[in-house]
């Protein structure tokens, strides 16, 4: 599965995803058969007599999914085509973003089928692809989401790289079963209704069945993704690299790591600050997120802005009936969340004491991530020769949905000759 440096091989990842999707087709067929069998056992006249119980049984399965969709729908966002003529994010206006997107589709040989590309106001370098698996009827809910901060901190080739990565999630590297999520919803809802008919809600067992059926189906449907998520992420990095080359992709990953490193330290200091107790965990995180400026700023500048915002918010807090009621209803859950936040802050604090690779020393300009082939070879050698030292002081785990940034960089470099359009000739 891996080379001597524990880096996955491209061919192995493609084979793994292909096997996973062959199995996914079998699971999908079993779900369709299960749906047909469950429907044959349902008492349809009972549904007419008990519409409220039926709605509750279906709602327990469907509501978490619907709430996730609603959250996406109400998230403040704007399509790049709908940006005002005067709007600019760093060096980008609507026309340049549209041109970059069309060029990315062309280079990757992907169809231009009017997939929405949105800008969202997040202050971290990132992006996201959304496909709800509800068929063509709800196609308008799908899309690519670019964080605004990415547009302030990434160069055009790096923007195309991140677009290519997200297009990989949408068009190329995904699990088939995720594209038919509506079947899972229908099956879980049908089994829930069947359980309500057979068991009823008169006793504890009935309520356990009502809660257990959707929990089981959502757990079952998430297993293939948990097993293959890192494979998909590597392959989407791979597709992004096919737009502008491996070195461009690595530049972007390094910038993501630096950005996340500063965010972690700022959040950790805010959580452990004297004024943190004045806020609920969600308020504290929101205050920190909204205080981080768009564009380039030093760590000291960001820390000062966040601390100033927290002090101002704490000074302006006043007692209210709403606040009192919120305290009564949510004090226990907020206390638990605050305790978890403190644990995370201490983990980040502990990370600061661990050895970190001084990879910035190889940069020609310490204020700009721009690495040629020769220096990139030096960077890769440095990363591989010091596996104990952190590339970035950020929480990462081998079990995360995304592979560690170190692994993603090494994957791209060691597979560069197999990634179409990203071989050694292109990098010279």
VOGU-3710 file (C-alpha; in Angstrom, 3 decimals, decimal comma):
1> xxxxxxxxxx> 0,000/0,000/0,000  2,833/2,419/0,704  6,406/3,141/-0,245  9,351/2,867/2,128  8,566/6,387/3,344  4,972/5,355/4,255  3,527/7,493/1,488  0,515/6,016/-0,346  0,946/5,181/-4,006  -1,469/6,781/-6,422
11> xxxxxxxxxx> -2,346/3,503/-8,126  -3,150/1,851/-4,791  -5,474/4,695/-3,783  -7,322/4,541/-7,102  -7,726/0,769/-6,683  -8,971/1,185/-3,110  -11,633/3,707/-4,111  -12,675/1,551/-7,058  -13,108/-1,472/-4,752  -15,030/0,646/-2,236
21> xxxxxxxxxx> -17,440/1,766/-4,948  -17,969/-1,755/-6,249  -18,977/-2,710/-2,707  -21,064/0,474/-2,425  -23,144/-0,578/-5,441  -23,888/-3,875/-3,695  -24,890/-2,033/-0,497  -27,101/0,292/-2,538  -28,878/-2,614/-4,186  -29,408/-4,227/-0,780
31> xxxxxxxxxx> -30,869/-0,936/0,483  -33,301/-0,806/-2,442  -34,314/-4,431/-1,806  -34,698/-3,684/1,909  -36,870/-0,691/1,080  -39,142/-2,821/-1,122  -39,442/-5,524/1,561  -40,131/-2,978/4,331  -42,826/-1,312/2,212  -44,527/-4,687/1,702
41> xxxxxxxxxx> -44,888/-5,122/5,493  -46,264/-1,655/6,234  -49,909/-1,285/7,141  -50,830/1,669/4,913  -54,262/2,063/6,496  -52,552/2,500/9,879  -50,623/5,423/8,370  -53,930/7,058/7,453  -55,199/6,533/11,022  -51,976/7,689/12,722
51> xxxxxxxxxx> -50,558/10,577/10,648  -48,899/12,275/13,650  -47,086/9,132/14,838  -46,050/8,467/11,240  -44,700/12,010/10,883  -42,739/11,656/14,145  -41,233/8,327/13,043  -40,160/9,816/9,711  -39,008/13,083/11,310  -36,609/11,350/13,693
61> xxxxxxxxxx> -34,802/9,933/10,664  -35,065/12,907/8,335  -34,810/15,945/10,626  -31,018/15,837/11,295  -30,426/15,738/7,539  -32,969/18,507/6,886  -31,401/20,693/9,593  -27,990/20,230/7,967  -29,452/21,367/4,647  -31,186/24,336/6,258
71> xxxxxxxxxx> -27,946/25,353/7,939  -26,258/25,336/4,544  -29,133/27,271/2,958  -29,130/30,047/5,579  -25,338/30,369/5,647  -24,466/33,782/4,291  -22,951/33,266/0,867  -22,899/34,773/-2,605  -22,339/33,203/-6,009  -19,341/34,631/-7,806
81> xxxxxxxxxx> -21,602/35,598/-10,742  -23,754/37,658/-8,349  -20,915/39,697/-6,861  -21,210/43,436/-7,372  -19,014/45,024/-10,017  -17,110/46,945/-7,349  -16,530/43,964/-5,026  -12,964/42,726/-4,692  -11,416/40,133/-2,399  -7,717/40,841/-2,417
91> xxxxxxxxxx> -6,706/40,736/-6,086  -9,911/39,014/-7,239  -13,121/40,387/-8,678  -16,047/38,389/-10,101  -14,616/38,295/-13,622  -11,245/36,977/-12,571  -12,822/34,312/-10,359  -15,144/33,224/-13,161  -12,190/33,035/-15,565  -10,130/30,996/-13,093
101> xxxxxxxxxx> -13,017/28,597/-12,557  -13,672/28,089/-16,277  -9,957/27,570/-16,893  -9,845/24,998/-14,082  -12,759/23,068/-15,599  -11,091/23,151/-19,018  -7,716/21,939/-17,748  -9,369/19,070/-15,874  -11,697/18,177/-18,729  -14,785/18,628/-16,552
111> xxxxxxxxxx> -18,214/19,788/-17,760  -19,405/23,332/-17,179  -22,929/22,476/-16,012  -23,550/25,688/-14,051  -22,445/24,246/-10,702  -22,756/27,168/-8,244  -19,490/28,501/-6,814  -20,082/30,495/-3,635  -17,966/32,807/-1,489  -18,548/32,455/2,266
121> xxxxxxxxxx> -17,204/34,771/4,939  -14,941/32,341/6,815  -11,632/33,728/8,117  -9,630/30,520/7,527  -8,028/29,257/4,317  -10,297/26,469/3,145  -13,029/25,412/0,748  -15,782/22,821/0,563  -17,793/20,853/-1,986  -21,434/20,084/-1,231
131> xxxxxxxxxx> -23,422/17,287/-2,845  -26,461/16,205/-0,840  -27,196/13,043/-2,796  -30,836/13,956/-3,447  -30,855/13,643/-7,224  -31,483/16,258/-9,913  -34,604/17,613/-8,207  -32,494/19,264/-5,493  -29,427/19,923/-7,628  -29,546/23,641/-6,812
141> xxxxxxxxxx> -28,537/22,806/-3,216  -25,173/21,485/-4,399  -22,133/23,661/-4,966  -18,525/24,646/-4,313  -17,840/26,980/-1,372  -14,664/29,091/-1,229  -13,729/30,761/2,055  -13,188/34,473/1,639  -9,861/34,293/3,477  -8,543/31,977/0,747
151> xxxxxxxxxx> -9,025/34,767/-1,770  -7,001/37,166/0,370  -4,075/34,819/0,993  -3,744/32,540/-2,033  -2,290/33,282/-5,463  -4,358/32,597/-8,616  -2,687/29,234/-9,302  -3,337/28,223/-5,687  -6,992/29,261/-5,985  -7,276/27,028/-9,043
161> xxxxxxxxxx> -5,630/24,234/-7,092  -8,194/24,491/-4,308  -10,992/24,692/-6,897  -9,614/21,562/-8,518  -9,544/19,771/-5,170  -13,210/20,559/-4,496  -14,220/19,659/-8,045  -12,554/16,321/-7,364  -14,974/15,758/-4,485  -17,901/16,689/-6,702
171> xxxxxxxxxx> -17,095/15,026/-10,028  -14,361/12,424/-9,616  -13,523/10,978/-6,223  -16,526/10,115/-4,099  -18,445/7,133/-2,782  -21,375/6,119/-4,945  -23,568/5,474/-1,923  -23,240/9,153/-0,929  -24,834/10,151/-4,243  -27,923/8,091/-3,379
181> xxxxxxxxxx> -28,410/9,319/0,175  -32,096/9,665/-0,581  -32,326/5,841/-0,626  -30,861/5,673/2,888  -33,357/8,325/4,017  -36,285/6,422/2,524  -35,166/3,098/3,964  -34,552/4,496/7,445  -37,873/6,351/7,411  -39,756/3,257/6,256
191> xxxxxxxxxx> -38,160/1,037/8,917  -38,935/3,738/11,501  -42,606/3,762/10,516  -42,654/-0,043/10,569  -41,115/-0,039/14,062  -43,717/2,475/15,229  -46,493/0,224/13,922  -45,160/-2,975/15,461  -43,769/-1,691/18,748  -45,744/1,479/19,451
201> xxxxxxxxxx> -44,716/4,244/21,842  -46,401/2,995/24,987  -43,219/1,927/26,728  -39,499/2,586/26,942  -38,766/-0,047/24,300  -40,835/1,885/21,758  -38,901/5,102/22,339  -35,601/3,234/22,152  -36,685/1,726/18,829  -37,706/5,151/17,545
211> xxxxxxxxxx> -34,305/6,633/18,416  -32,284/3,544/17,567  -33,454/2,980/13,994  -32,183/6,297/12,549  -29,031/6,165/14,670  -28,267/2,712/13,276  -28,844/3,740/9,667  -26,787/6,936/9,923  -23,970/5,005/11,588  -24,140/2,336/8,881
221> xxxxxxxxxx> -24,140/4,886/6,055  -21,125/6,697/7,524  -18,891/3,603/7,719  -17,767/3,575/4,042  -16,845/7,259/4,210  -14,908/6,846/7,461  -12,933/4,009/5,886  -12,153/5,851/2,651  -12,115/9,552/3,557  -8,329/9,900/3,540
231> xxxxxxxxxx> -8,082/8,074/0,222  -10,554/10,550/-1,251  -8,640/13,529/0,167  -5,341/12,342/-1,318  -6,961/11,857/-4,730  -8,624/15,271/-4,607  -5,244/16,839/-3,798  -4,047/14,871/-6,811  -6,701/16,415/-9,075  -5,926/19,908/-7,793
241> xxxxxxxxxx> -2,277/19,350/-8,677  -3,271/18,520/-12,255  -4,285/22,177/-12,740  -1,107/24,005/-11,770  1,416/21,348/-10,773  2,582/19,699/-7,567  4,695/22,621/-6,373  1,682/24,956/-6,527  -0,341/22,437/-4,510  2,367/22,188/-1,869
251> xxxxxxxxxx> 2,536/25,996/-1,639  -1,180/25,995/-0,845  -0,865/23,262/1,798  1,961/25,145/3,517  -0,164/28,297/3,631  -3,102/26,331/5,050  -0,825/24,941/7,770  0,597/28,333/8,723  -2,889/29,846/8,820  -4,225/27,028/11,023
261> xxxxxxxxxx> -1,194/27,285/13,318  -1,867/30,959/14,075  -5,606/30,315/14,535  -4,886/27,540/17,052  -2,627/29,727/19,178  -5,037/32,667/19,113  -7,994/30,446/20,059  -6,018/28,762/22,818  -5,044/32,087/24,371  -8,616/33,364/24,116
271> xxxxxxxxxx> -10,029/30,266/25,848  -7,560/30,585/28,722  -7,868/34,373/28,994  -9,316/36,173/32,034  -12,415/37,334/30,137  -13,280/33,913/28,649  -15,647/33,183/31,528  -17,917/36,027/30,398  -18,923/34,125/27,272  -20,604/30,861/26,384
281> xxxxxxxxxx> -18,349/28,552/24,306  -20,195/29,419/21,082  -19,983/33,152/21,803  -16,273/32,878/22,524  -15,538/30,993/19,310  -17,664/33,415/17,276  -15,893/36,409/18,807  -12,483/34,956/17,975  -13,507/33,983/14,430  -14,967/37,410/13,679
291> xxxxxxxxxx> -11,931/39,199/15,087  -9,417/37,551/12,772  -8,797/40,010/9,925  -8,998/39,164/6,247  -5,674/39,233/4,499  -2,162/39,111/5,833  -1,473/40,041/9,459  1,178/39,057/11,976  0,369/36,782/14,875  0,853/39,669/17,296
301> xxxxxxxxxx> -1,581/41,857/15,329  -4,222/39,120/15,305  -3,809/38,415/19,031  -4,155/42,102/19,857  -7,298/42,463/17,723  -8,910/39,369/19,282  -8,059/40,427/22,844  -9,397/43,933/22,199  -12,654/42,512/20,813  -13,120/40,133/23,758
311> xxxxxxxxxx> -12,511/42,908/26,302  -14,960/45,198/24,494  -17,661/42,522/24,345  -17,183/41,629/28,001  -17,452/45,293/29,030  -20,657/45,779/27,018  -22,484/42,744/28,368  -25,658/43,547/30,301  -28,061/41,358/32,221  -31,304/40,482/30,417
321> xxxxxxxxxx> -34,295/38,183/30,784  -33,151/36,321/27,656  -29,706/35,862/29,076  -31,134/34,629/32,377  -33,379/32,084/30,605  -30,473/30,955/28,451  -28,451/30,406/31,621  -31,251/28,312/33,183  -31,740/26,102/30,138  -28,180/25,801/28,815
331> xxxxxxxxxx> -25,903/26,238/31,831  -25,095/22,537/32,107  -24,426/22,024/28,385  -22,407/25,258/28,214  -20,373/24,140/31,234  -19,602/20,816/29,529  -18,683/22,563/26,285  -16,494/25,058/28,158  -14,678/22,197/29,854  -14,080/20,532/26,482
341> xxxxxxxxxx> -12,789/23,831/25,096  -10,334/24,122/27,971  -9,099/20,595/27,296  -8,551/21,479/23,639  -6,762/24,686/24,631  -4,415/22,728/26,872  -3,704/20,286/24,043  -2,798/23,217/21,793  -0,694/24,695/24,592  1,152/21,394/24,927
351> xxxxxxxxxx> 1,776/21,375/21,164  3,631/24,689/21,479  6,309/22,977/23,544  6,930/20,213/20,994  9,807/20,469/18,485  8,835/22,077/15,192  10,613/21,743/11,869  12,197/25,046/10,835  11,206/24,577/7,193  10,832/28,326/6,652
361> xxxxxxxxxx> 14,633/28,552/6,707  14,764/27,203/3,145  12,610/30,040/1,775  14,414/32,587/-0,370  12,058/35,229/1,031  10,943/34,453/4,605  7,783/36,512/4,071  6,684/34,649/0,935  6,041/30,956/0,327  7,553/30,455/-3,095
371> xxxxxxxxxx> 9,730/27,371/-3,552  11,453/26,252/-6,748  12,256/22,626/-7,617  15,689/22,635/-5,997  14,461/24,113/-2,729  11,422/21,817/-2,808  13,720/18,806/-2,908  15,500/20,303/0,094  12,168/20,737/1,896  11,115/17,139/1,222
381> xxxxxxxxxx> 14,469/15,864/2,446  14,101/17,939/5,612  10,580/16,614/6,261  11,623/12,998/5,748  14,835/13,229/7,761  13,103/14,621/10,859  9,839/12,682/11,244  9,556/13,477/14,971  9,449/17,240/14,519  6,092/18,865/13,803
391> xxxxxxxxxx> 5,620/20,482/10,413  2,964/22,678/12,053  1,891/22,904/15,679  -1,727/22,039/14,994  -3,867/19,144/16,266  -3,658/16,342/13,704  -4,404/12,658/14,016  -3,790/9,703/11,665  -7,500/8,896/12,139  -8,798/12,294/10,975
401> xxxxxxxxxx> -10,894/12,559/7,805  -8,037/14,580/6,286  -4,524/13,106/6,279  -1,884/15,152/8,127  -0,445/17,979/6,014  2,981/16,332/6,128  1,543/13,187/4,527  -0,358/15,150/1,890  2,796/17,013/0,859  4,849/13,824/0,671
411> xxxxxxxxxx> 2,105/12,077/-1,306  2,086/14,801/-3,956  5,853/14,889/-4,250  6,477/11,143/-4,432  3,631/10,584/-6,899  4,363/13,636/-9,053  5,398/11,602/-12,093  2,131/9,618/-12,002  -0,139/12,648/-11,562  -1,214/13,791/-15,068
421> xxxxxxxx> 0,354/17,095/-16,027  2,465/17,298/-12,861  5,605/15,370/-13,739  9,191/16,533/-13,450  9,214/18,086/-16,947  6,433/20,498/-16,029  8,216/21,645/-12,875  11,349/22,753/-14,619
//
